[in-house]
Amino acid sequence: MDKRNTFTVLLRYAEGRSERLPELAPDLVSLKVDVIVTSTDVAIAALKRETRTIPTVMAFSGDPVGTGFVASLARPVRVEALGAATRIAPPLAGPT
């Protein structure tokens, strides 16, 4: 098996309680994972406080620019390795 092309997915759940998200962030960071994919602004903020070195992909955010997670949607990557995968609603995206 070629280990360069394999990966492991580690899942953490807040069990529907968003107040638990900040306590899960240090656990993920302590695992020294290569990348973190997360959603919700609460989870993104918690991870941003815990690490500036592990790349973190925001799967969803209500307003990544307004919350300060990214400087702009045109260039969402920040120095502290926080990036965005954002789907812009069709009325905002312009003609296709």
C-alpha positions as a Markdown table, in Angstrom:
| # | Residue | x | y | z |
|---|---|---|---|---|
| 1 | Met | 0.0 | 0.0 | 0.0 |
| 2 | Asp | 1.3 | 3.4 | -0.9 |
| 3 | Lys | 1.0 | 5.5 | 2.3 |
| 4 | Arg | 1.5 | 8.7 | 0.4 |
| 5 | Asn | -2.0 | 8.4 | -1.0 |
| 6 | Thr | -3.9 | 7.4 | 2.1 |
| 7 | Phe | -5.4 | 9.5 | 4.8 |
| 8 | Thr | -7.4 | 9.0 | 8.0 |
| 9 | Val | -10.5 | 11.0 | 8.9 |
| 10 | Leu | -10.9 | 11.8 | 12.6 |
| 11 | Leu | -14.4 | 13.0 | 13.6 |
| 12 | Arg | -15.4 | 15.0 | 16.6 |
| 13 | Tyr | -19.0 | 15.9 | 17.4 |
| 14 | Ala | -20.5 | 18.5 | 19.7 |
| 15 | Glu | -23.7 | 16.4 | 19.9 |
| 16 | Gly | -25.8 | 19.3 | 18.7 |
| 17 | Arg | -24.5 | 21.6 | 21.5 |
| 18 | Ser | -22.5 | 24.5 | 20.0 |
| 19 | Glu | -21.2 | 25.5 | 23.5 |
| 20 | Arg | -19.1 | 22.3 | 23.3 |
| 21 | Leu | -17.2 | 23.3 | 20.2 |
| 22 | Pro | -14.6 | 25.4 | 22.0 |
| 23 | Glu | -13.7 | 22.4 | 24.2 |
| 24 | Leu | -13.2 | 20.1 | 21.2 |
| 25 | Ala | -10.7 | 22.4 | 19.5 |
| 26 | Pro | -7.7 | 21.8 | 21.8 |
| 27 | Asp | -8.3 | 18.0 | 21.4 |
| 28 | Leu | -8.0 | 18.3 | 17.6 |
| 29 | Val | -4.9 | 20.5 | 17.8 |
| 30 | Ser | -3.2 | 18.1 | 20.3 |
| 31 | Leu | -3.6 | 15.3 | 17.7 |
| 32 | Lys | -1.2 | 17.2 | 15.4 |
| 33 | Val | -3.4 | 16.6 | 12.4 |
| 34 | Asp | -2.3 | 17.8 | 8.9 |
| 35 | Val | -5.5 | 19.7 | 8.2 |
| 36 | Ile | -8.8 | 20.5 | 9.9 |
| 37 | Val | -12.1 | 20.9 | 8.1 |
| 38 | Thr | -14.9 | 22.5 | 10.1 |
| 39 | Ser | -18.1 | 24.4 | 9.9 |
| 40 | Thr | -20.0 | 27.0 | 11.9 |
| 41 | Asp | -18.6 | 30.3 | 13.0 |
| 42 | Val | -18.3 | 29.1 | 16.6 |
| 43 | Ala | -16.1 | 26.1 | 15.7 |
| 44 | Ile | -14.0 | 28.2 | 13.3 |
| 45 | Ala | -13.4 | 30.9 | 16.0 |
| 46 | Ala | -12.4 | 28.2 | 18.5 |
| 47 | Leu | -9.9 | 26.6 | 16.1 |
| 48 | Lys | -8.5 | 30.0 | 15.2 |
| 49 | Arg | -7.8 | 30.7 | 18.9 |
| 50 | Glu | -6.1 | 27.3 | 19.3 |
| 51 | Thr | -3.8 | 27.1 | 16.3 |
| 52 | Arg | -2.2 | 29.3 | 13.7 |
| 53 | Thr | -0.1 | 26.5 | 12.1 |
| 54 | Ile | -2.6 | 23.7 | 11.2 |
| 55 | Pro | -4.4 | 24.6 | 8.0 |
| 56 | Thr | -8.1 | 24.9 | 8.7 |
| 57 | Val | -10.7 | 24.8 | 6.0 |
| 58 | Met | -14.0 | 26.5 | 6.7 |
| 59 | Ala | -16.7 | 24.4 | 5.0 |
| 60 | Phe | -19.4 | 26.9 | 5.9 |
| 61 | Ser | -19.4 | 30.4 | 7.4 |
| 62 | Gly | -22.2 | 32.9 | 7.5 |
| 63 | Asp | -19.9 | 35.9 | 6.9 |
| 64 | Pro | -16.1 | 34.9 | 6.8 |
| 65 | Val | -15.1 | 38.5 | 6.0 |
| 66 | Gly | -17.3 | 40.1 | 8.6 |
| 67 | Thr | -16.2 | 37.7 | 11.3 |
| 68 | Gly | -12.5 | 38.4 | 10.5 |
| 69 | Phe | -11.8 | 34.9 | 9.5 |
| 70 | Val | -10.5 | 36.0 | 6.1 |
| 71 | Ala | -9.5 | 39.3 | 4.7 |
| 72 | Ser | -11.6 | 38.9 | 1.5 |
| 73 | Leu | -13.3 | 36.2 | -0.5 |
| 74 | Ala | -11.1 | 37.0 | -3.4 |
| 75 | Arg | -8.1 | 35.9 | -1.4 |
| 76 | Pro | -9.4 | 33.9 | 1.6 |
| 77 | Val | -6.1 | 32.5 | 2.8 |
| 78 | Arg | -4.7 | 34.2 | 5.9 |
| 79 | Val | -1.2 | 34.1 | 7.3 |
| 80 | Glu | -2.3 | 31.8 | 10.1 |
| 81 | Ala | -3.4 | 29.1 | 7.6 |
| 82 | Leu | -7.1 | 29.7 | 7.8 |
| 83 | Gly | -8.7 | 29.2 | 4.5 |
| 84 | Ala | -12.2 | 29.1 | 3.1 |
| 85 | Ala | -14.2 | 26.9 | 0.8 |
| 86 | Thr | -17.2 | 29.1 | 0.2 |
| 87 | Arg | -20.2 | 28.7 | -2.0 |
| 88 | Ile | -21.6 | 32.1 | -3.0 |
| 89 | Ala | -25.3 | 32.3 | -3.5 |
| 90 | Pro | -26.2 | 32.8 | -7.2 |
| 91 | Pro | -27.5 | 36.4 | -6.8 |
| 92 | Leu | -24.1 | 37.4 | -5.3 |
| 93 | Ala | -21.9 | 35.5 | -7.7 |
| 94 | Gly | -22.9 | 37.4 | -10.8 |
| 95 | Pro | -23.7 | 35.9 | -14.3 |
| 96 | Thr | -22.3 | 32.5 | -15.2 |
